[in-house]
Amino acid sequence: MKVVGFWRRSIFMRLVLTFLIIMVPLYGIGISMYKWGVTAIKREILNTKAAQMSYYLDKLEKEIQGLKLVQSDTLYNDDINRLANNVPFMDNYERGYYLNKLQQRLSAIKNGSNYIENVIAYIPSIGRLIPAQGSIGELQESDMKRMAFFDDSTPSQLIYQDELLLLNAYFPPNYIKKSPQPLYAVQIKLSLSRLKESLKQFNLNENSGSFLMDAHKRLLISDNTASPTQESIRVLVGISDSGSGSMSMKGKPYLYIYRASSYLGLTLVSYIPESALFAGLGKYKFSFWLLSIAVLLIIILFSLAILRFIRMPLHTLIRGFKRLENGDMDFTIGHRFEDEFGFLYDRFNSMLGRLRSLIDQNYKQTIMVQRAELKQLQTQINPHFLYNSFFILYTMTKRGEYEHLMKFQLQLGEYFQYVTRNASDEVTLEREVNHARAYCDIQSMRFSSRIRVEFDELPPEYANTIVPRLILQPILENAFEHGLEKLEENGRLQIRFLSEKDGLCIEVANNGAPMTDEQLRKFESEIESNEHAEVTGLINIHRRIRLLLGSGYGLRIASGKLGVTVTIRLAVI
């Protein structure tokens, strides 16, 4: 009785039961139709592809058989036989005549097949190789090794060696077992690029692929660069003549089909993402969605009042909270009636407005604080640096080093011009790096006998990246003052640019005074803290980078191979 009473009092339960009564049979029929369509199309595509692959292998076998016939015919040709045995009795004209005639025959063989890259005759007795394409040349030791490649494990005697696919034929035919060296040989070099191109016919889209492998499962020819998907499938393929299977790579399901040729000693493998198989299911999807819409219309008609006055307004409010949770505040929600939902909507909109006002106020305050810190950083010209610069000028003038003096004055002028200019808070990375390089050049003149600076070139693709002003030079200044200045010799300062997938890292390392683990932890704690404590130059740089680029970027300090290493992580914008 309690269960019946609850069903009568609960609109939600009645809606659920009605939904199940209507939906289960209809959806059962729809799902059955959909699965039947998926199975039929999958079976059709697999059968078609299997037939296509078998046809391709049959055609390739006949092609190789034909090539072996013309190759064998060439072995017993009078021209090559004369060149191998009678050259000592020929004059130059006769010798050239037979060489050209043989080359023309080889060229005819090459032009007779799209799969041939070149045909070469090797004649050790005269020390010559005659190619169908190219000039006649002397027979080298490497050519002799290539001529000696032999594999009789398959009827086709197809050889894959040194990334070459070859058909070698010798005279006498049994020289490998009985003779130290053949009288001559004819070699057909198959075109890997054309074979790769022919494999693309099996691809349904850019994520599918095909490849040929030998009996030892070595990848010989692929329609593209070997991928992890190909490597995984290559391990799974069986040793039988044909078959198929499925596997998953990075969460993406694949189907693979393979056909083997005992004559060639090769296995053709083709793989397809399952998503490509479902491309032809549009008509089934349409029927399925049409059925779903019909069911939804019935449910909507049955429970229109509840959905309109309770569920829909409640869902609108929930969606508003979700958008707010995701950080979206540029919207309002409205309600047509002045009921309880209308009151909640008004309060929600008022709360959004108040939050926007507070966030805007806090953001502007943060910007003003960061700009004030930047201005303060720009005006803090180190008096020791200024004094030492003038002392260097005095020394150069006294020594009469006018060429170095002019260069030093130019660098010093560019340095102070950049530091004192307040036109913009952001600059290109190229300008920032040039300013830092000028600072290093000035310091190198001062510490030339004690400190060596290794400053890499900025990769050109990052030259126009926008960054906050004064983020690199203060770090270099900090390295000189606190790490390198006290060294009497063998000081090193290294600045490197490291490309990353989503940005650029600038590493500044020096072999000066090291930092303890406690100092490193303290620094990490300070740069991550949002408290308004004393702001140093490095913390100012870190916060300005994060303000411009986001929380994933900024400074990181650690002890590296050289010594203390400060890494600036930047996004490319």
KAJOHU-V481645 format. One record per backbone hydrogen bond with DSSP energy under -0.5 kcal/mol. CO is the residue of the C=O (numbers start at 0). NH is the residue of the N-H. If there is no record, write none. Layout:
BEGIN
CO&NH, CO&NH
END
This chain:
BEGIN
0&4, 1&5, 2&6, 3&7, 4&8, 5&9, 8&10, 9&13, 10&14, 11&15, 12&16, 13&17, 14&18, 15&19, 16&20, 17&21, 18&22, 19&23, 21&25, 22&26, 23&27, 24&28, 25&29, 26&30, 27&31, 28&32, 29&33, 30&34, 31&35, 32&36, 33&37, 34&38, 35&39, 36&40, 37&41, 38&42, 39&43, 40&44, 41&45, 42&46, 43&47, 44&48, 45&49, 46&50, 47&51, 48&52, 49&53, 50&54, 51&55, 52&56, 53&57, 54&58, 55&59, 56&60, 57&61, 58&62, 59&63, 60&64, 61&65, 62&66, 63&67, 64&68, 65&69, 66&70, 67&71, 68&72, 69&73, 70&74, 71&75, 73&76, 76&80, 77&81, 78&82, 79&83, 80&84, 81&85, 85&88, 86&89, 90&94, 91&95, 92&96, 93&97, 94&98, 95&99, 96&100, 97&101, 98&102, 99&103, 100&104, 101&105, 102&106, 103&107, 104&108, 105&109, 106&110, 107&111, 108&111, 109&112, 112&115, 114&190, 117&188, 118&131, 119&121, 119&186, 120&122, 120&129, 121&184, 122&125, 122&126, 122&127, 126&138, 127&122, 128&130, 128&136, 129&120, 136&128, 137&139, 139&143, 140&144, 141&145, 142&146, 143&147, 145&148, 153&156, 156&167, 158&160, 158&165, 160&163, 163&160, 163&165, 164&189, 165&158, 166&187, 168&185, 170&182, 170&183, 171&174, 173&176, 173&177, 174&178, 182&124, 183&170, 184&121, 185&168, 186&119, 186&188, 187&166, 187&189, 188&116, 188&117, 189&164, 189&191, 190&194, 191&195, 192&196, 193&197, 194&198, 195&199, 196&199, 197&200, 198&201, 199&202, 204&207, 208&270, 209&222, 210&268, 211&219, 211&220, 212&266, 213&216, 217&213, 217&219, 220&211, 226&230, 227&231, 228&232, 229&233, 230&234, 231&235, 232&236, 240&259, 242&257, 244&255, 246&253, 248&251, 250&252, 251&248, 252&273, 253&246, 254&271, 255&244, 256&269, 257&242, 258&267, 259&261, 260&264, 260&265, 261&154, 262&155, 264&214, 265&260, 266&212, 266&268, 267&258, 268&210, 269&256, 270&208, 271&254, 272&275, 272&276, 273&277, 275&278, 276&279, 277&280, 280&284, 281&285, 282&286, 283&287, 284&288, 285&289, 286&290, 287&291, 288&292, 289&293, 290&294, 291&295, 292&296, 293&297, 294&298, 295&299, 296&300, 297&301, 298&302, 300&303, 302&306, 303&307, 304&308, 305&309, 305&310, 306&311, 309&313, 310&314, 311&315, 312&316, 313&317, 314&318, 315&319, 316&320, 317&321, 318&322, 319&323, 320&324, 321&325, 322&327, 323&326, 326&328, 328&330, 336&338, 338&342, 339&343, 340&344, 341&345, 342&346, 343&347, 344&348, 345&349, 346&350, 347&351, 348&352, 349&353, 350&354, 351&355, 352&356, 353&357, 354&358, 355&359, 356&360, 357&361, 358&362, 359&363, 360&364, 361&365, 362&366, 363&367, 364&368, 365&369, 366&370, 367&371, 368&372, 369&373, 370&374, 371&375, 372&376, 373&377, 374&378, 375&379, 378&380, 379&381, 381&385, 382&386, 383&387, 384&388, 385&389, 386&390, 387&391, 388&392, 389&393, 390&394, 391&395, 392&396, 393&397, 394&398, 395&399, 395&400, 399&401, 400&404, 401&405, 402&406, 403&407, 404&408, 405&409, 406&410, 407&411, 408&412, 409&413, 410&414, 411&415, 412&416, 413&417, 414&418, 415&419, 416&420, 424&468, 426&466, 427&431, 428&432, 429&433, 430&434, 431&435, 432&436, 433&437, 434&438, 435&439, 436&440, 437&441, 438&442, 439&443, 440&444, 441&445, 442&446, 446&449, 446&450, 449&490, 451&492, 452&454, 453&455, 453&494, 458&461, 459&462, 461&464, 462&429, 464&428, 466&426, 471&475, 472&476, 473&477, 474&478, 475&479, 476&480, 477&481, 478&482, 478&483, 479&484, 482&512, 483&486, 490&451, 491&510, 492&453, 493&508, 494&455, 495&506, 496&498, 497&504, 499&502, 502&499, 503&569, 504&497, 504&506, 505&507, 505&567, 506&495, 506&508, 507&565, 508&493, 509&563, 515&519, 516&520, 517&521, 518&522, 519&523, 520&524, 521&525, 522&526, 523&527, 524&528, 530&532, 533&535, 535&539, 536&540, 537&541, 538&542, 539&543, 540&544, 541&545, 542&546, 543&547, 544&548, 545&549, 549&552, 553&568, 555&566, 557&559, 557&564, 562&559, 563&509, 564&557, 564&566, 565&507, 566&555, 566&568, 567&505, 567&569, 568&553, 569&503, 570&572
END
